[in-house]
Amino acid sequence: MNDTGEPTANDNADQPHHHIESKLHHEANEDRVEEIHQCLCPNCNLPNASTTMHSTTIPFFREICIMTLICPDCNFRNSETIFGGAIKEKGEKITLTVHFPDDLNRQIVKSESAEIKIPYLDDFEISRRTQVGVFTLEGLLKNASINLESQQSERLLLGEVDNFHRCRRVISKLRTLLGESEQIGEESSCDELANEQTKRIPPFTLILDDPAGNSFIEIPNAPLPDPNMTLEKYFRTPTQDMIVGLQPSRDATEAGTIDDSIPSHKNIVNVSRDSHSIEFDDRFIVNETADEVEIGRDE
C-alpha cells in the first residue's frame, strides 16, 4: 500500500516523535545538547521559535542528531533526525522476528530512505520519509495505528468504503501485535494493568530495508549475536542510488529514466571495487539463501 489514502503510516511534520528512551541515553558514549533561540518558524514565519539539537552516539551504530523546533506563537512543533557520516557503501536489510512482548521495547532508528514491511499485515508498509527518527517498536506500531485511525472518517466522507474496511483490518491487526484488547469501555479500562502483566502477542516478522544503510534495530545483548535478527548487506541498484541522493550514470541521464536491468545505468562512481555479493554481519544469525550468494565480511 502507498501514501495516497492506502493503509500506510504517514505522519505529519508536527506530530510528536518517540524520542530515545532513558536507557539509550545511559548507554550512549557521548551526549551533547545545544539550544538555538530566535529561529524562524516555518509555520507562522515569526522569529520566536527555539531549536534544540541533541547529539548522541547510539552503541554499535553511529552518531545521530535529533533536532526539535518549537514555536511559542503558533505551537508548531517539528522533529527530525540527522545521521552523522556518509552514506554507506552498501544498503542494509534487517529482518527481526518478534516473539515476546519485551521485543516491543527494542529501539529502532529509521532514516528517511528506509521502509518497513510486516508480512503479517499483508501489503501494509511504513514508507520512506514517514516516521523518520528514533522509536521503540511499540511506538512505531502505535503511531501507524493512530495515523490510520485518524483518516478513517475522511475515507468514509470520500466514499472510499473498501479502503475504509481494509484500513480497519490493518488497525485491528496492529492492535493485536501490540497485545491490546479489542474490548473497549470500563471493563477493559479496569483490567488494563492485569492485561499488561499477561500481554500476549503473535510472532511476526519486521523487515527494515534501507538502501543508505543508516537504519538500526537494537540488539539487547550486544555484542553477543541476536538469534532473532539477520542483517543482509547488498549493493544498490541504480534506482536505489537515486533514492539515497547519488547521481545516475550519463546513459541514464540521457535516457531520461532509470532501468535497473541496463548495466550502463549504474554510475561506476557508485560501484565498489569489490565483486557484487550479499554479506551478513556476524553479530547476527546468518540465514543463507541461494547457493550462488557469496557470504563474507567487509574488510
N, C-alpha and C positions, 0 to 999 in steps of 0.2 A: 504494500500500500504506500501511497505517496503523501505529499503535504497539501494536496488540494481537496481537503474535506474528507479524505480517506482516513481510516484508523491509523494514525501515526502520533508521534509525541512532540508536536510543535509546542514551543513555549514562547511567550512574549518576552521582549527585551527587558521589560520592567518586572518580570516575575522573579521572586527571590530564588536564589540558588541554595542548595545544600552545601555548606562550606566544609572544609576539612574539620574533622572531629578532634577532640582534645588528645586522644591517644596518638593521632598522627602528628600533632604539634610536638608532643613529647619525644617522639622518635626522630623528628627531623634534626638534621645536623646543624641547621642554621635558619633562624627566623629573623626577618627584618620588616619593620612596619614604618611606612612613611606617609604623611598626610600632606595634601596639596589643597590650599583653600582658594576661594575666588575663581573657581573654574566655571566655564561657560556651560550652562545646562542645554543639552541638545533638544529638550522638550519645550521649555519656555523662553530660552535664549537670554536668561538673566545670569549675570556673572557671580552668583552667590553659592554655587554648588561646591561641594568638597569631594575630593577623591582620596581614597585610602588604598595604598599599594602594599600588599603583604607578600613578601618574597620568602619562600621556604623550599627546602630540599626534601623531597619525598624519598625515603630509604629505598635502595635498589631500583630507583627510577631516575629522576633528574630534578633540576631546579624549575619551579614554576612561580609565577607571579599572579596573584589574584587582585584585580582592580575593581573597586566598588565606588560608584559615583552616586551621591545622594544630594538632592536639591531640596532645601527647606521651603522654597517658594511654591513649587507645584507638587512636591512629594514624589517626584520622579526618582526611580532607583534603577540602576543598571549594574550588573556584574559581568565580568569576563575574565577568562583565564588565559594568560600568555605563557608560552613554553619557551624556556631558555634553550639556546643551542640551535644547531642547524637541523634541517630535515634529514632523517636517517637515510642511509644508502638503500635500505630495503623496507618494504612495507611489512606490517606485522598483523597477524590474525590470532587473537587469543580466544580460546574456547574453554569455558568454565562449566562444569557440571555441578549443579546445586543440589545438595541432598538434605541439608538441615537448616532450621531457622537461623542458626548462627551465621550461615553463609550470607544472609541478607545484610550483615554488618560489614561486609568487605567494602573497602574504599575503591572507587572506580574513578579514574581520570579519563575524560572523554574530550579529545580535541575536536576542532571544527571539521576536520576531514574524516572523522571516524563515523561509522554507522554500527548499530547494534541490531541483531536479529535474535529472536527467540522462537525456535520452531514450534514450541507448544502453543504459541499464539498465531499459528498459521502464517499468513503473509504480512503480519504486523512488523514494523521496524521503527527504530528511533533513528531518523535520517541524519545526514551530515548537517552541521550548523544548527542543530537543535540540541538542547540540554548539554551545552558545552560547559565544562568545568569539572569540579570535584564533588562527588556524591557518594553516599553509600548505595549499595544495590537496592536496598529498601526504598531510599529516597528517589532513586531513578524510576522505579516501578510506580511509586505513588504519584510522582509528577506526571508520568504517562497517563495514569488513570484519571487524574484531576483534569489534565488538558483535554482528554477525550470527552469527559463528562461535561465540561464547560461549554462545549459546542453542540451538545445534543439538541437543545431547544431550537437552535438556529437550523439544524438539519431538518427538523420537522417543519419549521416555517417555510423552508425552501422546497419542501415536498420530497426530500431525499429519504424516503421511508426505508428502502432497502439498506442504504448506508447507515441509517439510524440503528437498525437491528444488528448490522454487522459490528458497529461500534459497541453496542450494548453487550454483545457476546464477548468482545475483546476485554471490555471493562470487567465483566464477571470473571473472566479467566485471570486477569491481572490481580484481582482481589483474592482469588484462590491461591495464586503464587505468593501473595503476601500473608497468607494464613488468616485472612479476615473473614468473619462470619457474614453470610448473606442476609442474616436476620437484621432487622432494624427496629428501633423502639426501645422502651425502657428495659425489657428483658435482656436485650443484647448489651445495653449500657451497664447494667448491674453485673453482668458476667464478664466484663471486659478484662479485669485483672486475672481471673481464672483462665480465660482464653489465652492470655499471654503466656501463662505457665505451661499450657498444654497445646500450644500452637503446632499445627501440622501443615506441612507444605508438600506438594507433589514434587518429585525430582524433575528438574528441567535443565536445559542447556542454553547458555547465553554465548553468543558469538560476537566478539568485538573486533571489527576489521578496520584497520587504519593504514591507508597507503603511506602516510607520512611517518608511521612508527612512533607517534607521540602520545599514545594512549597506554593505559596501565590498569591492571587489576591487582589488588593487594594479595600478597602471599602471606597468610597469617603466621606461618612458622619459618619464614625466610631467615637464613639462606637455605634451609632444608627444602628438598623438592616437594611440590604440591601434587599429590596423586590425582587431583580432580581438575587439573588445568594443563592445557598444552599451549605452547607458543610456536607458531609457524611463521618463519621469515621468508619473504618472497620478493622477487624483482617486479617492479611496477610495469604495467602496460603503458603505452603512450597516453591513453585516456586517463589513467591514474596519475601520470606525471602532470597532466593539466589540472587535475583536481587539487594537487598539493602546490600548484603555482609554478611548476617547471616549464620551460619553454619547449614547444614542439619542434620537430625537425623542419628543415626547409621544404621538403616534399609535402609534409602535412600542411604547412602554411600556404603553399602554392595551391594545393588541392582545396583548401578552404574547409577541410573536415579531417577528422582523425579516424583511421581504420586500424584497429589493433591487429588485424590479420595481415597487414602490409608491413614487413620489417623496416622499410625505409622511413616509416612514420615515427619510429623511435629515434629520438635525438641521441646521437652517440655520446654526447656530453653527459647524459643521464644514465649511461650504461657502465656498470662496474667492469673492471679489468678481469674479474673472476668469471668463471663459467656460470651459466644460469643454473641454479639449483634451489631446492627448498631446504631450509635448515631449521633445526629445532634447538631451542635453548635448553641446556642440561639442568636448569633449575626446575624444569617441568618434566612430566612423564611424556615420553615420545610415543605417539601413535603413528606407525609407518603406514603410508598409503600405497600408491602404486609402486611396482618393482623398479620402474625407471627413475623414481625420485632419488636424488642423491642427498644423503643426510650428512651434515658436517657441522662445523662451527666457524664463526668469523674469526679471522686472525686478529 
